[in-house]
Amino acid sequence: MNWIVDTPEKKVVVMTGSGISAESGIQTFRGANGLWENHRIEDVASPIAFRRDPVMVWNFYLQRRKQALGCQPNAGHLAVSALEKWVTEGGGEFLLATQNVDGLHTRAGSRNVIEMHGSLLISRCTACGEVFQDESVDWELPPHHDCPQKGLLRPHIVWFGESLFPGDMENIESAIRDCDIFIVIGTSGTVYPAAGLAHYANRLGKRTACVNKDAPANVDLFDTFIQGEAGTELPRRLFPEKRAKGNAP
Ligand code: APR
């Protein structure tokens, strides 16, 4: 059995996609019953859609916020946060870059997290720019901020056609330049710039591993490809020592 991370004092970068949250009951985006099967991206996930119909967009995101708040992290999320703890306590470094906006990694105990596409649990004022934690699910739509301008609130999400938040890509790329291993979990490898990170790690000659239910579009970029569900494969493959002692998390 080849273990993904053999000793703790490593520099590890993990990137995840919606596949890791599937076992918590959160829909993925593409494939059978994916979110984009039932919703047109141009209607709900772009700045143009928001300008045209903020109520429709807010209904879409409040529905997803309710779902995320009603779900629990699964064994996959727990294995990633346990890996961070194991690596950082062992003298290593760890970064988790997630495309997911459901907040389940943080609820599973992950600490050093970059939410590349934002969060369902954060809102932003389009007038004063304030960004704040927001778990309310019964806003009168469209919601407005209590700042003097009474600005329209929007979900703090990176929509199609928008750039990632300042500094996030630079921080992730710098961690990849420095890492011993780059692990990709539960993503189809079709959405950029996140999908480009595997190319980047590959070009730098970094060791790469992928855990995914189906072979992602960029499967050839990985040294190790483990096909299976994250909630099953990650606990099994992440903890050699603990596994050997029979007390893997
Ligand atoms: N364990 C591991 N992988 C899984 C599991 C599972 N239990 N269930 C599904 N998968 C895999 C699928 O095989 C698929 O390759 O997760 C991947 C999900 O792919 P997508 O639906 O394309 O979602 P994702 O890659 O997260 O999308 C990227 O696109 O729509 C935008 O902003 C959105 O962040 C999202 C981005």
Boltz pocket constraint, residues with backbone or C-beta under 6 A from the ligand:
constraints:
  - pocket:
      binder: B
      contacts: [[A, 16], [A, 17], [A, 18], [A, 19], [A, 20], [A, 22], [A, 23], [A, 28], [A, 29], [A, 30], [A, 31], [A, 34], [A, 99], [A, 100], [A, 117], [A, 158], [A, 185], [A, 186], [A, 187], [A, 188], [A, 189], [A, 190], [A, 191], [A, 211], [A, 212], [A, 213], [A, 214], [A, 215], [A, 216], [A, 228], [A, 229], [A, 230], [A, 231]]
      max_distance: 6.0
